[in-house]
Amino acid sequence: MIGGKRVLALVPARRGSKGLPMKNVRPLQGKPLLAWPIEAAKASRSVDRVVISTDDAEFAALAQAAGADAPFLRPAKLASDTSPSIDFMLHALDALEAEGDIFDYLVLLEPTSPLTEAEDIEAALDVLASRREVADAIVGVTALVSTHPAFAVRLAEEGLMRPYAAESFSQLPRRQDIEPLYSLDGSLYISGVEALRRERGFCHSRTLPYVTPRWKSFEVDDLVDFVCIEAILAQRSLIKSSEA
């Protein structure tokens, strides 16, 4: 609980995946990918229950072994590439409410962001709970630096490149002069349940940012991402000590 409000951590892990087949159960340092967000949520003092939303009984068993509850399987119609994410979240909330388990906050933790830790969940919940007069949700973002749109180029006539946001390359700004911008990084999504039902999503006019360091913003879309995350985990203590 946080401030007397109950918190559900929901981990989505459908079987289908095109970029990296079976990525949600791919072993990462000896554990299936879906186990990482489950363990982070279980280690959070504010999370009351951790539930897996999956369409696959094998995935459900792996999630249970990692400490999550698997009180239902997600219907196939909510597990396709084109199924809106809000639908499986509402399905989970409705199924739990039907058995009398009601929550005030939902924390969505995707297996594809295994670098999110319990401390991130706690910090983001603390910020949101303290600012409910202006916000109903908080989502993970990371600063754009090398990928800042000020440095983007387009391919023009004859295959030559042109700056995207300036008239000429001589007008490109210095890195220290660019406006700070951030991108959604998938590391975590948190919302009050009432607002989630109303807005049908996490990002709206009452959403706060939870800024993550660049190394935590990596998410698994393909094999290259997976290899990068393996390398980061192998050196995580060194990375953290460099930030201190």
N, C-alpha and C positions, 0 to 999 in steps of 0.2 A: 504494500500500500504506500501511497504518498499523499500526505494531507488528508488521511482518512478515505481516500479514493482507491478503488481496486484497479489493478493493472494486469492486462492480458498481453503476453508476448505471443505473437502468431508467426510461425515460420512456414512459408509457402514452398512446396517442393513437388511440383508435378513431374511426371516421368518424362514427358516429351521435351527435347532440347535439340535444336538444329546446329547451333554454333559449336557446341562441344557435347556430343551425345552422352547422356547419363551423367551430366556434370554435377547434379545435386548429390550424387552418391560417390563421386570420384574421390579416391583416397587423397587426403592432404595431411602430410605428416602422420600417417597411420590411422586417420579418422575420416569417415565420409564427410564431404563438404557440409552437409546439412547439420552435422553434429556441432560445428563451430558456433553458429548463432544460438543453438540450444544451450550450450554450455555457458555462453556469455549471459544469456537471459537467466539461467538458473543461478548464476553467481551474483545477480543483481538483487540487492536487498529490497527493492521496491516492487519487483515483479511477483504477482501472486500465483500465476499459473502460466505454463508454457505449453502451447498446443501446436501440433503439426497439421497443416492443411495439405493433404496429398491425395492423389487419385490412385495410388499404388500401395498395395498391402505390404510389399517388401520395403518400400520407403518408410511406411508407418512403423514397421518393426525396428528398423534401424534408428528411427527417431526415438522410439520408446527406450531402446538400449542406451541412448544418449541422455535420457532423462525427461523427454517430453511426453505429454499425453497425446493419445490418438483416439479420441472418442468417436470419430466418424471418418469416412472416406469422402473426398470431394467428388460430386457428380461429374461425369464425363463432360457434360455441357459447360462446366465451369473450368475445364482443364485444357482447352484448346489454345492454339497460338493467338486466336482472335478474341478470346473471352476477356472482358474488362476485369481488371484486377479487383475493383470494388465489389464485384459480385461474389468472389470467393471469400472476401473478408466479411461481407454481410451474412453469407451462408454460415460461416463459423460463429459469428456473434449470435445469430438466430438459433443455431443448434445448441449452443451453450445456454442461452437464455431459456430455451425450452426445457432444459433440465434444472433450471433454477439458479444457474451460475451467471450473474450479471456483473459487468465491468464498466468502469468509468473512463478508462484510457485503453487504447490499443497501441501496442508497439509492434510494428512490422519489421522483422529482421530476415533479410533474404540470404540464403546460403551462398549466393554469389558475392557477398561482401563479408568474407570470413575474418577480416581484420578488425571488425567492430568488437569492442570489449565491454565488459560489465560497467567499467568506469564511464564509458560513453553513454550508455543507457541511463545511468544514474545522473550524469551531468545534464543531459538533455531533458530528462523528466523534471529535474530541479528547476531548470530555467523556465520550462513551460508552466509548471505549477505556480511559480512565483509571478508569472506575467499573464494570468488568465483574464485580467481586465482588458487586455489588448489582443490576446492570441488564443487560438484554439488548437494549434498544431505546431510542430517543429520538425524540420527535415534536415538531413545531412547535406552539406555543401562543401566544396573545396575551391580554393582560389585558382583562377585561371592565370597562368604565367606564360609558359611557352606556347600554350594554345589560345592565348588571348586574341580575340577577333581583330585587334589593331594590327596584328602581324600576319593576318590571313592573306592569301593571294588567290586570284582566280586565273584560270587558263584562258587566254584570249586568242585572237586571230593568229594563225600560223603556229599555234602551240606555245606562244610566248606567255610569260606570266605578267600579271598586273596586280598592284595592291588592291585589296578588297575595300578598305575603309579610308583610302587616301587617294589624292590625284596622282601622286608620283611616289617613288620609293624615297626620295629625298625628304618627303614630309612625314615619314614614319616616326613615331615618338620614341623616346628612350624608355626603357622598361620602367625606370623610376618615375616617369611622368604619366604613365597610363592610368586611367580610372580603374580602381579595383573592381573586378567582376568575379563572379563565382558560378559554378555549375552544380547541378544536382549530382551527387555521387553515389546514391543508393545505399549509403552506409547504415542509415536508419530512418524510419518514418514513425512519428508518434502523433496521435490525435485524441482529443476527447471523443468518446463514442457518439455522443449526440451530434457533434459537429461533423463527424465522419459520415453519419447517415444523411445529414442535411446537405453537405457539400459534395458528397460522393467522391471524395478524394482528400489528399493531404495538402495540396498546394492551392491556396486561395488568398484572399485579402487579409486573413488573420493568421498567417503562417510565419513563424520565426525560423531563422537559419541556425543550424548547429554546425559550426565551422570545424572541419576535420583537417588534420595535417595531410599533406599530399600522399604520404606513404599509406595512410589508411583509406584513401579514396579508390584504390585499385579494386575492380570488381571483375568477376570471371565471365567474360563473353566468349573467349576462345582459348586455345592452348597457350598462346603467348602470354595472356593475362595470368593463366594458371602458373606458368613457370616463373613469372615475375613475383607472384605472391609467395610461392615456395621460397624464393630467394630472400624476400623481405622477412618471412617468418624465421628463417635461419639466422638472420642478423638483427632480429627485433630488439634484443637487449642493447646492442650497440647503437641502433637508431634512437632508441628512447634516451640513452645516456647522452647522446649528442644534443638532444632537445632540452636537457635539464639546465 
